């Protein structure tokens, strides 16, 4: 039912699979990524980090948290990036930290996107008083400076660990997307296919989920990318000032310990530089994908090709 | 007029929401950590100051929550914010007002500068599409925008302090100085502000460039720009008064939304440089579990952002006739 028969009857095996793959959404996405340089770069960086998060042990052979080496060693063959002031292997700590940093960012990004879809689309679809209340609510959350609010909430729930950080990032990160989604949902609200669905007597939530949302996929993906970027930077900042779990393995926490030991002045600058570079690279991956996505969905922004004789 | 009223109404609503968040948070958190803070106050302070704290944190169980809510509002608007634990026995209000000028000087000035510079660069790079400015800045800023502010601050410290010894490690002024209005002191303050200001400028300018550029690209293809060209107006006039003026409108609204991001980043920059502004004090308050100071600072930061947004609304009103007539 879901996969329509290909023209020309049955084509067997791999050939049919590839034809269907190319025509389907995954194939379309793959082609879009391959055809845009920014998207390719962002995708490759992200893929590398995903690999590190899944199999850190393949790359780094040391125990990331054991304080067993001589402290503050300079980079060498045995310790690629040297050791920390506690005698941990910096390279292993960096690699193993990928998992938690990536997990927090993607989790917070995804949950915040879901929340913005629920609030934004509901507001637009129901309209009237509900819309007014939800819009005001969205606008208020939009202008309250997020980081001070994050700090205040995190301060009250000290050392709550990752779930608290994710929850705080979701609370402060959903509003921008909700606003954009509301605007787009308003513009398609009275299109014929939605009127038809209503006249068929479909239930409200069904109209929203199976008729409305599929047409908004590209905006939802863009919002997810943007929110995840926000979550990467905000989570790192939160951990950097010591509001995360100080025993956890993540880049922000590494920066916290580096700052606490004045790593820059004490002759082990890599301790502070490397986690920052990783955060920036992961952030850049999402920023590049987001930027490329903008170009794909808005042709006016594509780079102009110079025509010279 | 309706526009003004609506924006003022929004200002009041947001302010109310923030006050309510401040009031509700300590009560909803499991174990109410503020109670521990109150215990540290016991025996050291008495009377009115303690009463204000009790009401702010819901420690006082003799009164109903609703009465506490109203008393809390009254205390907030009359400046009874209690005592600071970090800077004991200073009043919270005293601590806040001594930190405020530093932040307004550093963050306020750099934010306005970044907005103006970013808008100009964005305008020019869209005007000369594919030119030198356009091929260097936008991709550069995409990368920079992914850098956490505080990381850039750390790298700035490493390069200009640890390696080159050009700038001081941090703080607002040398501790050998006596604050006063003489050139030596002012020069020292500026000397300490250079690096943090540069970091905030570099990281916040990119957003303005990108949005302005994209808006400008849209307005440049409008009929009124073609009309202006056909009339033979000077390119500078077309760029500023026709395309630029219309492209900046969404950017002004964007300013309101992005201001929160800038302030967030600035807090961390102040923290890295131990700059004696609101952000640094906020984080020290968190570290010392000084909830009274923390909540007042959160309120102040939010109010500052709200006032900036309101100011932007009035600028929009001056530039955009649609805002004046329709509301």
Interface residues (C-beta under 8 A of the other chain):
Chain A: X38 X136 X139 X140 X142 X143 X144 X145 X146 X147 X148 X149 X151 X152 X153 X155 X156 X157 X158 X176 X229 X232 X233 X234 X236 X237 X240 X241 X242 X243 X255 X259 X264 X265 X269 X272 X273 X276 X279 X280 X281 X282 X283 X284 X286 X287 X288 X291 X300 X301 X303 X304 X306
Chain B: X10 X13 X14 X17 X18 X21 X22 X25 X26 X29 X30 X33 X129 X130 X142 X143 X145 X146 X147 X148 X149 X150 X151 X154 X155 X157 X158 X162 X169 X214 X217 X218 X221 X256 X257 X259 X260 X261 X263 X264 X265 X267 X268 X271 X272 X282 X283 X286 X287 X289 X291 X294 X295 X297 X298 X301 X302 X305 X306 X309
